[in-house]
């Protein structure tokens, strides 16, 4: 491989079957400290609402928890769903985080509501969103940037903390639309292959062709997020994957609960029709033995020309999740801190 790229972790703060969110928070902090020891660059958590599987709804609070338990790894949001929040409030929250943990806080932004598929409208009402909240996304980003730059004559309010504090912004997306927005704003772009694996090539081409240099960035910068389970044996990886598959089955059946233990046979707990649908729902996943995972990562990085990679490893067994991160830390394509 010609050059090495940084590798980071995206976490959904999963709630495991038989456990509470409090236990999820403890496991999250423990995992972040171990990721820091391994040399991962960033540890991000995602804003999501109304799902029994995910405990990171109060994202900025979770970031503060992780940052207080670690020392050097960058901590951030992957991401904050900006339509859900006033830009001033986001600037104040992340200005506070960056004041408490200088040069360690990242702010990824998305334009979704952060709800399970099919429940977006219900969640939008619960969050009291205005009808044009998503349409204001680009103008809200520019307003947010202005709070971090500092006060000017046109500002009615100053973000304190926030004003004059360097909080790197990233735009998250899974489509050419979000890619074009990131390029036009001159911001780094994170593409979610776990949501839209077939759109990655078109989206990255759109981002790079739309890119305009800005105060934040002089050239395009891409981070690709991908679901990864690396194990000591191929069958172990496939076994661990069944927890995600069971979660997707729950979505198909209309009741997603906590993340379940893996099963030896998916056929024993699903119908053939469900497994056919599942094949479309389960995201692009790099799963298996060390050799297989490393070969697939080689292809993914070559195909996307990514500047950074972020991995999402949603498994029930926390020891297995850490083992996956250990194995990935040995991949020649990654530049660890």
C-alpha positions in Angstrom: 0.0 0.0 0.0 1.4 3.4 -1.1 0.5 5.3 2.1 -1.1 4.8 5.5 -4.3 6.6 6.6 -5.7 7.3 10.1 -8.4 5.0 11.5 -11.1 5.9 13.9 -14.1 4.4 15.6 -17.8 5.3 15.4 -20.0 4.0 18.2 -23.7 3.9 18.7 -23.5 3.2 22.4 -25.5 0.0 22.0 -27.8 -1.2 24.7 -27.2 -4.9 25.1 -30.0 -7.4 25.9 -30.3 -7.8 29.6 -28.4 -4.6 30.4 -29.3 -0.9 31.0 -28.0 2.3 29.4 -25.9 2.9 32.4 -24.0 -0.2 31.7 -23.7 0.9 28.1 -22.1 4.1 29.2 -19.5 2.3 31.3 -18.6 0.0 28.5 -18.4 2.9 26.1 -15.8 4.8 28.2 -13.8 1.6 28.8 -13.7 0.9 25.1 -12.6 4.5 24.3 -9.7 4.2 26.7 -8.6 1.0 25.1 -9.0 2.4 21.6 -6.8 5.3 22.7 -4.1 2.8 23.9 -4.2 1.1 20.5 -3.6 4.4 18.7 -7.0 5.1 17.0 -7.3 8.8 16.0 -11.0 9.6 16.8 -13.8 8.1 18.8 -17.2 9.4 17.7 -20.8 8.7 18.8 -24.0 9.2 16.9 -27.2 11.1 17.8 -30.2 8.8 17.6 -33.6 8.9 19.2 -36.3 6.5 20.2 -34.4 3.2 19.6 -34.0 0.7 22.4 -30.8 -0.4 20.8 -29.0 3.0 21.0 -28.2 5.1 24.2 -26.4 8.0 22.6 -29.4 10.4 22.2 -27.8 13.1 24.5 -24.7 13.1 22.3 -22.8 16.1 23.7 -23.2 14.6 27.2 -21.8 11.3 26.1 -18.9 13.1 24.4 -18.1 14.8 27.6 -18.2 11.5 29.5 -15.8 9.9 27.0 -13.4 12.9 26.8 -13.2 13.0 30.6 -12.1 9.3 30.7 -9.4 9.7 28.0 -6.4 11.9 27.4 -5.3 12.1 23.8 -7.8 10.5 21.4 -10.1 13.0 19.6 -13.7 12.7 20.6 -16.7 13.9 18.7 -20.1 13.5 17.1 -20.8 11.4 14.1 -23.0 13.2 14.2 -25.2 15.9 15.6 -28.4 16.1 13.6 -28.5 19.8 13.0 -32.2 20.1 12.1 -32.9 19.0 15.7 -31.0 21.9 17.3 -30.5 25.7 17.2 -27.1 26.5 15.8 -26.4 28.7 18.8 -27.0 25.9 21.2 -24.7 23.5 19.3 -22.0 26.2 19.3 -22.4 26.7 23.0 -22.3 22.9 23.7 -19.3 22.2 21.6 -17.6 25.4 22.6 -17.9 24.2 26.2 -16.6 20.7 25.2 -13.6 22.2 23.4 -12.9 24.6 26.3 -12.8 21.6 28.7 -10.8 19.4 26.3 -8.7 21.7 24.0 -7.8 20.4 20.6 -9.7 17.1 21.1 -13.3 17.8 20.0 -14.8 17.1 16.5 -18.3 18.1 15.3 -19.8 16.0 12.6 -23.1 17.3 11.2 -26.0 15.5 9.6 -29.4 16.6 8.2 -31.5 13.7 9.2 -33.7 13.5 12.4 -31.8 10.6 13.8 -34.7 8.1 14.1 -35.3 4.5 13.0 -36.6 4.2 9.4 -40.3 4.7 9.2 -40.4 6.7 12.4 -38.9 10.0 11.2 -42.1 12.0 11.1 -43.2 10.8 14.6 -39.8 11.7 15.9 -39.8 15.1 14.2 -43.1 15.9 16.0 -41.7 14.7 19.3 -38.7 16.9 18.9 -41.0 19.9 18.0 -39.2 20.4 14.7 -40.5 23.1 12.4 -41.6 22.0 8.9 -38.6 23.7 7.2 -36.0 22.4 9.6 -34.2 20.3 7.1 -34.4 22.9 4.4 -32.5 25.3 6.6 -29.5 22.9 6.9 -27.0 24.8 4.8 -27.9 28.2 6.3 -27.8 26.7 9.8 -24.2 25.4 9.1 -23.1 28.8 8.0 -24.7 30.3 11.1 -22.9 27.7 13.3 -19.6 28.6 11.6 -20.2 32.3 12.3 -20.5 31.6 16.1 -17.2 29.7 16.2 -15.4 32.4 14.2 -16.4 35.1 16.6 -18.8 38.1 16.8 -19.4 40.4 13.9 -21.7 43.3 13.2 -24.5 41.1 11.9 -24.7 38.7 14.8 -27.4 39.2 17.4 -25.9 36.8 19.8 -22.4 35.6 20.7 -21.7 31.9 21.7 -20.1 31.8 25.1 -18.2 29.5 25.2 -17.8 29.0 21.4 -16.8 32.3 20.0 -13.2 32.1 18.6 -12.8 28.4 19.5 -11.6 26.0 16.8 -14.0 23.1 16.6 -13.5 21.2 13.3 -16.7 20.7 11.4 -17.4 17.6 9.2 -20.4 16.9 7.1 -21.9 13.4 7.1 -23.9 11.9 4.3 -25.0 8.9 2.3 -26.0 10.6 -1.0 -24.7 12.8 -3.7 -26.9 15.6 -2.3 -25.0 15.7 1.0 -21.7 15.3 -0.9 -22.4 18.3 -3.0 -23.2 20.4 0.1 -20.0 19.4 1.8 -18.0 20.2 -1.3 -19.6 23.6 -1.8 -19.0 24.5 1.8 -15.4 23.4 1.6 -15.7 21.0 4.6 -14.4 17.5 5.1 -16.9 14.8 4.2 -17.8 11.5 5.9 -19.6 8.9 3.8 -21.7 6.3 5.5 -21.3 3.0 3.6 -23.3 1.3 6.4 -26.4 3.3 5.1 -25.8 3.4 1.3 -23.0 1.1 0.2 -23.9 1.4 -3.5 -23.8 5.2 -3.6 -20.2 5.6 -2.3 -18.5 6.1 -5.7 -21.0 8.6 -7.1 -21.1 10.5 -3.8 -17.3 10.8 -3.5 -17.0 11.9 -7.1 -19.6 14.5 -6.5 -17.9 15.8 -3.4 -14.5 16.1 -5.1 -15.9 17.8 -8.2 -18.0 20.2 -6.1 -15.3 21.1 -3.7 -14.4 24.7 -3.2 -11.5 25.7 -0.9 -12.5 27.4 2.3 -11.0 28.7 5.5 -11.4 25.2 6.9 -9.9 23.2 4.1 -7.8 23.8 1.1 -8.4 20.5 -0.7 -11.0 17.7 -0.4 -10.8 15.4 2.6 -12.8 12.2 2.7 -13.4 9.8 5.6 -15.2 6.6 4.7 -17.2 4.8 7.5 -17.7 1.1 7.2 -19.0 -1.8 9.3 -16.2 -4.0 10.2 -15.8 -7.2 12.3 -12.3 -8.7 12.4 -11.9 -12.0 14.2 -9.4 -14.7 14.6 -11.4 -17.1 12.5 -13.9 -16.5 9.6 -16.7 -18.4 11.3 -16.3 -16.3 14.5 -16.8 -13.1 12.5 -19.9 -14.5 10.8 -21.3 -15.6 14.1 -20.8 -12.2 15.7 -22.5 -10.6 12.7 -25.8 -12.3 13.6 -26.4 -9.7 16.4 -26.7 -7.0 13.7 -28.8 -9.3 11.5 -31.1 -10.0 14.4 -31.5 -6.2 14.9 -32.4 -5.8 11.3 -34.9 -8.6 11.6 -36.4 -6.7 14.4 -36.7 -3.7 12.2 -38.5 -5.8 9.6 -40.9 -7.0 12.2 -41.5 -3.6 13.6 -40.0 -4.0 17.0 -36.3 -3.2 17.4 -35.2 -4.0 21.0 -31.8 -4.1 22.7 -28.9 -5.7 20.8 -29.2 -9.5 21.2 -26.7 -12.3 21.7 -25.5 -13.9 18.4 -27.0 -17.1 17.2 -25.4 -20.1 15.6 -28.1 -20.4 12.9 -30.0 -17.4 11.4 -32.2 -19.9 9.6 -33.6 -21.2 12.9 -35.0 -17.8 13.8 -36.1 -16.3 10.5 -38.0 -17.2 7.4 -36.6 -17.4 3.9 -38.6 -14.3 2.9 -37.0 -12.4 5.8 -33.5 -13.5 5.0 -34.0 -12.3 1.4 -35.1 -8.9 2.7 -32.3 -9.0 5.2 -29.7 -9.3 2.4 -30.8 -5.9 1.2 -30.9 -4.2 4.6 -27.7 -5.3 6.2 -25.0 -2.8 5.1 -21.8 -3.4 3.3 -19.9 -5.2 5.9 -16.2 -6.2 6.1 -16.4 -9.3 8.2 -14.3 -12.3 8.8 -10.7 -13.4 9.5 -7.7 -11.1 9.6 -6.6 -12.0 6.1 -10.1 -11.6 4.6 -10.7 -8.3 6.4 -7.3 -6.8 5.4 -7.8 -7.8 1.7 -11.3 -6.1 1.7 -9.9 -3.0 3.4 -7.2 -2.8 0.7 -9.9 -2.9 -2.0 -12.1 -0.3 -0.2 -9.4 2.2 0.4 -8.1 1.8 -3.2 -11.6 2.2 -4.6 -12.5 5.3 -2.5 -9.1 6.9 -2.2 -10.1 7.7 1.3 -8.0 10.0 3.4 -9.3 8.4 6.6 -11.3 5.4 7.6 -13.9 5.1 10.4 -15.1 1.7 11.6 -18.4 0.7 13.1 -18.3 -2.6 15.0 -21.8 -3.4 16.3 -21.5 -6.7 18.1 -22.9 -8.1 21.4 -19.7 -9.4 22.9 -17.6 -6.4 24.1 -14.4 -8.6 24.4 -14.9 -9.6 20.7 -15.4 -5.9 19.8 -12.1 -5.0 21.4 -10.4 -8.0 19.8 -11.7 -6.7 16.4 -10.0 -3.3 17.1 -6.8 -5.0 18.2 -6.7 -6.9 14.9 -7.4 -3.8 12.8 -4.6 -2.0 14.6 -2.2 -4.4 12.9 -3.4 -3.6 9.4 -0.5 -2.1 7.3 -2.8 0.5 5.7 -3.5 2.3 9.0 -1.4 5.0 10.5 -1.9 4.9 14.3 -1.0 7.7 16.6 
